[in-house]
């Protein structure tokens, strides 16, 4: 449609032993959805970075909920300055934090996280839809936010976070499982890469694929995909 995309994302090493990846999808029905998504990513990354400056463990659920509450308060303040309601900054959230051999995942709404273990892809955060068709949950929801938290030992060697624009091509609704034929070829170049950190050439190739006509014919939504390999 030629409009600005509503997704935001970030990947950051916030500690020598900790990596954070986050995807947020601003609601298309919200006037400031893109800004809301960007604030979600930026605020939570700063929270985790500051946490790991003083701690050698993952934050507890109570601490994370406090961060979410502060994020919601910040969105309310920004919205008030713009003369709109907080709902106009509505955005979803899926976040992966890997600290040493521990994994923490956070989810609000219909973005997703999948992971590979022993060559098999499985869903960690399945998209959560709302009460009605084509609806979901947002960081800005009242009166309470619908946050899901997952913790487990890292037995997986690859992860993929993505917004709901890829749901139809990446997930099989009948079995509630990721499509291996989608993720296997996507992660293979990352597995085989010799460099660490952000891989610029692969990122550019991924961007070209995500905006290719063949893929856009199958989904008309914004598409954000973060691929992480520990091989």
Secondary structure, DSSP 8 states (H G I E B T S, - for coil): ------EEEEEEEEETTEEEEEEEEB-TTSTTHHHHHHHHHHHHHHHHHHHHTT-SS---HHHHHHHHHHHHHHHHHHHHHHTS-GGGG-B-EEEEEEETTEEEEEEESS-EEEEEETTEEEEEE---B-SSTT-B--TT-SS----EEEEEE---SEEEEE-GGGHHHHEETTTTEE-HHHHHHHHHHHHH-SS-S--HHHHHHHHHHHTSHHHHTT--S---EEEEE--
